[in-house]
Structure formats: structure tokens, C-alpha cells
Amino acid sequence: MRLGAHVRQDDDPIGHGEELGADIVQLFVTDPQKWNKPAPHPRTEQILASPIDVVVHSSYVINVASLNNRLRMPSRKAVSEQAQAAADIGAIGLVVHGGHVRAGEDVAEGVTNWRKLFTRQEEKGGFPVPILIENTAGGDAAMTRYFDDIARLWDAVGDYGAGFCLDTCHAWAAGEDLVGAVERIKAITGRIDLVHLNNSRDEFGSARDRHANISEGTIDPEVLAEVVRTADAPVILETPADGMAEDLAYLREATAN
């Protein structure tokens, strides 16, 4: 079982992973709030040589589902560029949020846009790393807030090798019960490729994406540990940095047997 964390000082991801005792780290390959094209990572050789695995989180500005051409088209380009940057450092995948359409727009068209991302890339030989679609916390017009929405999306993209990233805080905030969540998601997607293990500062169904350390949020820590035990996938903590080492230690003890 590979346990690790998102490293926010991306200049030395392996060094920060070693400090945490992580088996895997997650990082950005460009400013997550901008459309900048990724530059070659300055520590590519170190990352490739390290036994610590790497996964890349895509930029937050990306919205593949959007019906707005001025957002959707650069989103497709950014996914392609960041997937290549992820491949260049040997990453196991690129995490991409499910995105949304605007209020009053047809959600089915957003699903179609996700399918087009894969079909058009397939014409170019496919993505160089798996695209791991992540569930999100809020929004009535979101692609992956509710598990039923994920099922609809998977009907469109599942045959193209899409992967899935389960975020526990997002599911909790969306109003999806975490008890049995792994089994429910696997029944839909057939897979969980990555877990973002985060507690929540807010109550169940709040639609607010505010992460907390494992022992300090509104989700029972044992429920989170059970997600890890049953998902059979690498785990990335996106919890506050001050308590991240303690979070990792808790997970190692809770999943030792």
C-alpha cells in the first residue's frame, strides 16, 4: 500500500516526500491557477530515479465539460500538455476535476465534451498517462458531484481507459455516504486508481471543499481508514501541512494489519 501526500513546495518533491516518509507524492507541473504551459521539471532526473512514485494534479482552471469554447478549448490543450509533462517525470497519472456546465445548461452536453476529450486524443495516439477523473464537492451542474452523475459520465468515457480518483472530503461534502463508498464507486467505474484522503472541516452535504487533518474533521477517522483498506489504491493526503506527518503515521498504524 502506497501512502503519501501532496507536496506544495514543488521545487523538490522527492526531498519533501522523503521528509514525510512518503511512498508517493502528488505535485503540480505548472501554476494551478493559470494557463501556463508546463516547463521541464528541474528535478526530472531525481524524480525518475527515486523509488517514490509521483502523480500529477492538473490545474484548477481546467474545465473540460464547459460549453464555452473559450474555456473548453484551452482546457483540452492544458490536459494534453500536462499529461505529457506528467509522463516526462514518470507519473502514474494526471488527476483532472470533473468540471461543470453553467446553471441552465444541459449537463448531458458536458458529458459529451468529456467523451470528445478522449476520442480526439485517441486520434493522436491517446494520452501518455492515465487521466484520473476526480469527484467534486458541489455544484448542481457538476459532472462528478454525485455518484449517479459519475455513472452517467462513465457510460461515456469508461471505454477509453479513464481512471478514477476518489476524494473523501468531496464525497462527504456532496452528501455521499463514505461507508460503502468504495464498493459503490467500483460498481460504477470498475476501478479506483487513486484516493485523495481528506477529512472535512464542514458537515455532511455542505457542498464546501475545506480539508481537515484526519483527526480534526467531521468525518470519523476510522471511516477514512476503512476507505484506504478497501480501495486497494495509492493514497494521497491533501490535508493541512502542519498535521500531515501525523496523518501519515495514523494511516500506517490503522492499515498495518
C-alpha positions in Angstrom: 0.0 0.0 0.0 1.5 3.3 -1.1 0.8 6.2 1.2 1.8 9.8 0.5 0.9 13.4 0.2 0.5 16.4 -2.0 3.8 18.4 -1.8 3.2 22.1 -2.1 6.9 23.1 -2.5 7.1 21.6 -5.9 10.8 22.6 -6.4 11.9 19.5 -4.6 9.0 17.0 -4.5 11.2 13.9 -3.7 13.0 15.7 -0.9 9.7 16.6 0.7 8.4 13.1 0.2 11.5 11.7 1.9 11.0 14.1 4.8 7.4 12.8 5.3 8.4 9.1 4.7 6.0 9.0 1.8 5.8 6.2 -0.8 4.1 8.5 -3.3 3.8 12.3 -3.8 1.5 14.5 -5.8 2.5 17.8 -7.4 1.6 20.4 -9.9 3.7 20.8 -13.1 2.6 24.4 -13.6 0.8 27.2 -11.7 -2.6 25.6 -10.8 -4.4 29.0 -11.2 -3.0 29.9 -14.6 -2.9 28.5 -18.2 0.9 28.4 -18.4 2.4 25.5 -20.4 4.5 23.3 -18.2 8.2 23.7 -18.4 10.6 20.7 -18.0 10.8 19.9 -14.3 14.2 21.0 -12.9 14.5 17.7 -10.9 13.4 15.3 -13.6 16.4 13.0 -13.2 16.0 12.8 -9.5 12.2 12.1 -9.8 12.8 9.4 -12.3 15.5 7.7 -10.3 13.6 7.8 -7.0 11.6 4.8 -5.6 9.0 7.4 -4.5 6.1 7.3 -7.0 4.6 10.5 -8.5 1.2 11.6 -9.6 0.4 15.0 -11.1 -2.7 17.1 -10.3 -3.9 19.2 -13.2 -4.5 23.0 -13.0 -7.7 24.1 -11.2 -8.6 26.4 -14.2 -9.3 23.4 -16.4 -13.0 22.6 -17.1 -13.3 20.0 -19.9 -17.0 19.9 -19.6 -17.6 23.6 -20.3 -19.9 24.6 -23.1 -17.9 27.8 -23.5 -15.4 27.4 -26.3 -13.0 29.9 -24.7 -12.8 27.7 -21.6 -13.2 24.2 -23.1 -10.6 24.5 -25.9 -7.8 25.7 -23.7 -8.8 23.1 -21.1 -8.4 20.3 -23.7 -5.0 21.7 -24.6 -3.9 22.0 -21.0 -4.9 18.4 -20.2 -2.8 17.2 -23.2 0.2 19.4 -22.2 0.1 18.4 -18.5 -0.4 14.7 -19.3 2.8 14.9 -21.4 4.6 16.7 -18.6 3.4 14.0 -16.2 4.7 11.3 -18.5 8.1 13.1 -18.7 8.6 12.7 -14.9 7.3 9.1 -14.8 4.0 9.9 -13.1 1.3 7.2 -12.7 -1.4 9.6 -13.9 -2.9 13.0 -14.2 -5.8 14.0 -11.9 -8.4 16.1 -13.5 -11.5 17.5 -11.8 -14.9 16.5 -13.3 -15.8 20.1 -14.1 -19.3 21.5 -14.7 -21.6 23.4 -17.0 -23.4 26.6 -16.1 -26.8 26.8 -14.4 -29.5 26.2 -17.0 -27.2 24.4 -19.5 -27.6 20.7 -20.4 -25.4 18.5 -18.3 -25.5 15.9 -21.0 -23.6 18.2 -23.2 -20.9 18.5 -20.6 -20.7 14.7 -20.6 -20.4 14.7 -24.4 -17.5 17.2 -24.1 -15.6 14.8 -21.8 -16.1 12.0 -24.3 -14.7 14.3 -27.0 -11.6 14.9 -25.0 -10.8 11.1 -25.2 -12.0 10.5 -28.7 -10.0 13.4 -30.2 -6.9 12.5 -28.2 -7.3 8.9 -29.3 -6.9 10.1 -32.9 -3.4 11.4 -31.8 -2.4 8.1 -30.2 -4.0 8.6 -26.8 -2.8 10.2 -23.6 0.7 9.2 -22.4 -0.5 8.7 -18.8 -3.9 7.7 -17.4 -6.4 10.6 -16.9 -7.8 10.1 -13.4 -11.2 11.9 -13.1 -11.9 13.2 -9.6 -15.2 13.6 -7.9 -16.1 17.1 -6.8 -17.8 18.6 -3.8 -20.5 21.0 -5.0 -22.5 22.4 -7.9 -25.8 21.2 -9.2 -24.5 21.2 -12.8 -21.3 19.3 -11.9 -20.1 16.2 -13.8 -18.9 14.2 -10.8 -20.6 15.6 -7.6 -23.0 12.7 -7.1 -22.3 9.0 -7.7 -25.2 8.9 -10.1 -23.5 11.7 -12.1 -20.3 9.7 -12.2 -22.2 6.7 -13.5 -23.6 8.8 -16.4 -20.1 10.1 -17.2 -18.6 6.6 -17.0 -21.1 5.4 -19.6 -19.5 8.0 -21.9 -15.8 7.7 -21.1 -15.2 4.3 -19.4 -14.4 2.5 -22.6 -11.5 5.0 -23.3 -9.4 3.9 -20.3 -10.4 6.8 -18.0 -9.2 6.3 -14.4 -10.9 7.4 -11.2 -9.7 9.4 -8.2 -11.9 9.2 -5.1 -11.7 12.3 -2.8 -13.2 11.6 0.6 -13.8 15.2 1.6 -15.5 15.9 -1.8 -17.8 12.9 -1.4 -18.7 13.9 2.1 -19.4 17.5 1.1 -21.5 16.2 -1.8 -23.7 14.3 0.5 -22.5 10.8 -0.4 -22.1 8.3 2.5 -18.5 7.2 2.8 -19.5 3.9 4.4 -19.6 1.5 1.5 -18.5 4.3 -0.9 -15.6 2.2 -2.3 -17.8 -0.6 -3.3 -20.4 1.7 -4.8 -17.8 3.5 -6.9 -16.2 0.3 -8.1 -19.6 -1.0 -9.1 -19.8 2.1 -11.4 -16.3 2.5 -12.7 -14.8 -0.9 -12.1 -11.8 0.8 -10.5 -10.3 3.3 -8.1 -6.8 4.4 -9.2 -6.1 6.9 -6.5 -7.6 8.1 -3.2 -7.4 11.7 -2.0 -7.8 11.1 1.7 -9.0 14.2 3.4 -11.2 14.9 6.4 -13.7 17.8 6.2 -14.0 21.0 8.2 -17.7 21.1 7.3 -20.7 19.0 7.9 -22.0 16.2 5.7 -23.7 17.6 2.5 -22.3 21.1 3.0 -21.0 21.3 -0.7 -17.9 23.1 0.8 -14.5 21.7 -0.1 -12.5 22.6 3.0 -10.0 19.9 4.0 -9.0 19.0 7.6 -6.4 16.7 9.1 -7.6 13.2 9.7 -8.2 13.5 13.5 -9.7 17.0 13.4 -12.6 17.0 10.9 -16.2 16.0 10.9 -15.6 12.5 9.3 -14.9 9.6 11.6 -11.2 8.8 11.2 -12.0 5.1 11.2 -14.3 5.6 8.2 -11.4 7.2 6.4 -9.1 4.3 7.4 -11.6 1.8 6.1 -11.7 3.6 2.7 -7.9 3.1 2.5 -8.2 -0.5 3.4 -10.8 -1.3 0.9 -9.9 0.9 -2.1 -6.6 -1.0 -2.8 -5.1 2.1 -4.4 -2.4 4.6 -3.7 -3.4 7.3 -1.2 -2.6 11.0 -1.3 -3.2 13.2 1.7 -4.2 16.8 0.8 -4.6 17.8 4.5 -3.1 20.8 6.2 0.7 20.6 6.2 1.1 21.1 10.0 -0.5 17.8 10.7 0.3 15.8 7.6 3.1 13.7 9.2 0.7 12.7 12.0 -1.9 11.8 9.3 0.5 9.5 7.6 1.5 7.9 10.9 -2.1 7.3 11.7 -2.8 5.7 8.4 0.2 3.4 8.6 -0.9 2.2 12.0 -4.6 1.9 11.1 -3.8 -0.1 7.9 -0.9 -2.2 9.2 -2.9 -5.4 9.6 
